[in-house]
């Protein structure tokens, strides 16, 4: 687990295994364009999702062919075609007997070794392809049942899993180039995009009648997991704060855009807004943890202890996950009280949220450390 400079020692679980990055990854125009276009695709998908959720709440059920859905599918198509292009670049280099460019992660052979795919682009491209495939299932679902008013239908859950896969692939691509400044900036934006989207996955648990709302569980778990993961992957002072600030910027943009887009689009196609809409926050940006910056400052302090005092990195990431979980667990109910004027916050709500956040935070810290070690390392090793 790295919490210092990109070229420092990676601490293993039962001891320490030295793994130094002494060679730069591919810094070509193709490597940079490929990574940023995949990220652009995930951003377009996220905007479409926020718009679509707001549409459901402010206007009502929809059909398959709506403008928010077009954004959703366009985002996956952008990420998918960019990933395919990078796979073809690697494949042509391998077939021509040239070193495979070190971009997007370790090249792997797929489809009977007919294609050479950088790992990050393989994951992102697979997610995009599955999204378009499950889109056909969603269209069939709409054709059978008509209007769709909820998020946790089978087709939607499949689509959300596919989107998540593409966003994970985007993080992997930037991680494989994180010895370059442009990739470090990419991680700062790729991580918040996944933080914004990840709680939507928890909608699949809505039918289980859990004692705690499934979306809240998603916020309590994925926020700490991804914030600690991003800070550990970047391994630079200020990384956690930069990620939290980027999340705040995304929240502010979607806070303005989502209701504006829903109202403008409804007016353009002659549909009225629902009766009795109250002054409530936009749905998706409204559930993003607003006080994650507090946890980010705490993470910076913990990682500073690891860098300067030599504290066990495995224990540091556990502590970082725990602290972040507690911060989110305490502040998220207060956030809901602040943003929802009609909400009635009880002290027991804060206690329940905090108690649930403690084990989830510890699990998030543990997994963040494991995932950080799994992320592709910058290298110039090439497959032939």
N, C-alpha and C positions, 0 to 999 in steps of 0.2 A: 504494500500500500504506500503510495507516494504522497507525501505532504510537503515536499520541499521543491527543489528545482527539477526541471524535466529530465536532467541527466543524473539524478541522484539514485541512491539505492532503493530498491523496492523491497519492503519488508514482507516476508512470507508469514504463513500462519504459525508454523512450529519453530521458526527460526528466521533467518534472513537469507534471501537469495539475491545476490547482486546482479542487477540487470541494467546496464547503462546504455543510454542512447548516444552513440558516438558518431552517428551518421544521419544526415538530414534526409527527410522524406522528399518526395517529388514536389518541386515548387513551380512546376510549369503552369502556363496559362490554362491548359486543359484541366489540370488538377484543381486549380482554384475555381474555374467556371463550373466544373462538374459538381463540386461540393456546394457552391452557393446556389446553383439552380435547384438541386435537390432540396435545400433549405427553403428556397422560395416556394417550391411546391407544397411543402408542409405548412408554410405560413398562409398560402392561399386556401388550403383545406381548412385551417383553423378559423380563418375569417368566415368562410362559408358555413362552418358548423355553428359558430356563434350567431350568425345571421339566421340560420335555419331554426335554432332553438328559440330565438327571440320571435321569429315568425309564428311558431307554434303557440307561444304564449300571448302574443299581442293580436294576432289575426285569427288563427285557428288551424285546423287540419290542412294538410296540403296533399298534392299529388306528386308523382315522380318527377314531372317536368316543371321545375321551378328554378328561378334564378339562383337562390342559395344552393340548390342541389348542383347547378352547373358549376358553381365555385368549388364545391366539394370534389366533383369528378375532375375538374380541370387541374386542381392541385395535385391529385394523384397521378394524372396523366403527365404533368410537367416533371414530377419526381421520377416517374417510371421511365419516360423517354430519356431523361438525363442519365439515369442509372444504366439503361441499355446502351447508350452511347459510350459510356466509360467501360462497360464490359466488352464492347466491340473493339475499343482501342487496345485494351489489354490482350484480347484474343488475337488481333491482327499482329501485334508485336510478337506474341509467342509463336505464331505460325510462321512468321518471317525469320525466326531464329534470333530476334533481338531481345535484350533484357526487358522483361515486363515492367512498365513504369510502377514505381512504388507509391501508389495513390489509392486511397480508399480502404486500405487494409491488406492482409495477406491474400495473394491470388490463389483461388481454388479452382479446380477443374469440375465442371458440371456438365450434365447432359452427355454422359459417356465421353468425357474429356473433349467434347467438341467446342466448348466455350471455356475461357479463362476469365473468372469473375473476381475482382477485388471484393473481399468479404463484406465491407460496408455497403457497397453498391448492390451486392447480391441480396442483402437483407432489405435494403430500401426498395429495390426493384421488385422483389417477391411480394412485399407489402402492397405496392402499387398495383401489381398484376392481380393479386387476390381482391383488392378493393374493387377493381373494375369487374372481376368475375362475380363477386357478391352483389355488385350493383345490378346485375341481371336478376339475381334472386330478389332484390328489393323491388325491382320493377314488376316482377311476377307477383310479389306480395301485394303491391298496390293494385295490380290488375284484378286480383281475386277479392281483396278486402276493401278496395277503394281508398278513402281518406285514411291518413295515418296520424294519430294524435299523441303517441308516446314514443319514447326513445328505446325502450327495452324489448323491442320485437326481435325475433331471431335474425332477421336480415340486418337490422341495425347493429346488433351486438357483433355480428361477423364483420360488418364494415368498420366498426370502431377498433376491433382487434387488428384489422389490416392497416388502418391509419397509424396505429401505435407502432406496428412493425416498421413502417416507413420512417417514422420519426426516430425510432431507435437506430435505424440504419444511417440516418443523417448524423446523429451523434457519433457513431462509429467512424464515419468518413472523416469528420473533422478531428476526431481523436487520433487518427492515424497520421495526421499532419500537425499535431499540436506543438511541434518544435518550431513552427512558423507563426508569426503574429496574426496573420489573417485567419488561421484555423482557430487560434485562441479566441478571437472575436466571434467566430462561428459557433463555438461551444457556448459562449455567453448568451447567444440567442437561441440555439437549438434546445438547450436545457429548459428555459422558460416556456418554450412552445409546448414541450411535452408535459411540463408541470400544469399548464393551462388545460391541456386536453385529457390528461390521465384520469382525473376523477370521473370523467364521463364513462369510463370503462366500468366503474362500480355500479352504474345503472342496471347492469345485468343481474345484480343481486337484489333488486327491488322486490321481487316476488317471494323472497325468503322470510319476510316479516322479522327482520333483524331488530334487536333492541335499540340500535343506533342507526340513523339514516345512512344508507349505503353511500351516498355522495359525500357525506361528512367523513365516513371512514376512508374514502378515497383521498380526500384532502389531507386528513391526518397522516396517512401513510405515504402517499406519493410526493407530497411537498418536501418532507424531510429527506426521503430517499434520494430524490433527484438533486436537491440543493447540495447535500453532502457529496454525492457522486460527482457533480460538476466541479465543486471546489477541489476534490481530491484529484480529479483527472487533470485539471489545469495546474494544480500544485504551485500556485503563485500567490503572493500576498495580495489581498483585495479581490480574489476571484469570487468568493461567496457573495460579497457585497455587490459586485458587478452583475452577477446573476440575479440577485434579488432586485436590483434597480431595473434591469431589463424586464423582469416580470412585472414590475410596477408600471413600466411604460406600455407594455402590451395590455395590461389591465385598463389603463387610462384610454388607450385608443379604442379598444373594444367597447368600453363603457359608453363612449360617445357614438361609435359607429353602429352598433347592433340595433338599438331602438330607432335611430335615424333611418337606417337602411330598410328595416321592416315597415316603417310608416310610409317611407317614400315609395317603396315597391308596391305596397298595397294600394296607395293612391294612384299609381301609374296604371294598374290593371283593374281599377274600379272596385276594390274590395274594402269594406269598412273594417275598422279596428273593433275588437271586442267591446261590449258594453261594460261599464263599471271598472275600467282599468284604473288602478290607483298609482300613486307615485312610488313605484318600487324600483329597485335597482335592476339593471339588465341581468338576465339569468346567468349566462356563463361567466362574464367578468365579475359578477356579484359573489361568486363562490370561491374566487381566488383569494388565498390568504394575504391580507393587506399588511400584516405585521411581520412578514418573513425577514425583513431587513434587520429586525432585532436578533433573530436567530443567526443571521449571516454575520453580524458583529461578533456574536459568541463563538461561532465557528472559526472566525479569523483568530480569535484569541487562543482557542484550543490548538489550532494548527501552528500558531506561533510557538506554543510550548513544545510541540513536536519538533519544530525546526531548531529551536535554540537550546532546549533543555534535554533533547534526546528522549522524550517520552515515547512509550510504545505506541506506534502508529495504529495498531489494531484496537487498542483501548481508546485512542483518541477519536477514531471514527465512530465507535460505539457511543462515546460521550457526546459527540457532535449530533448523532441521530437522536439521542435521548433529549438533549437540550432543545433541539429544533422541534421535536414532538411535543414537549411540554409547552413551548412558546405558542405553537399553533393550537394546541389543545386548550390553552387558557384564553387566547385572544380570539379564536374563531367564533365562539358563541357571542362574545362582546361585539365582534364585527357584525354579526347578523342582527343583533339588537340595534346597532348604530345605523345600519343601512335599511332595515325594515322597520318603518315607523310603527307598524301595528304589532310587531313581535313583542312577546312578553317573556323576558329572560328570568329564569329562576336560578338560584344559586346551585341547585342540584344539576342543572344543565352544564354549568362550568365544571363542576366536580366530575360528572360522568365523562365529559369530553376529555378532561385532563387524565383521568384514570385510564381511559381507553388509549390515549395518546402515548402513555409511558411504554407499554410493551410494543406498540407499533413503531415508536421512535427507536427503540433498541433494535428491533428487527430491521428497520430502515437503515440504521447505521451499519449493522453487520453486512447487509446485502450491498450497501454502497461500497464498502471496502472490497468485497468480493468482485463486484462488477467493475470497479476501477482497475483491478488487476487484469480483468478479462478484456478491457478495451484494447483495440489495436495500438501497438507502439510504433512511433516513427522509425522507419528503417529504409535502407536502399536495397535490401535483399530482393532478388527478383527470381521469379519462376521461369524456367525455360521449357 
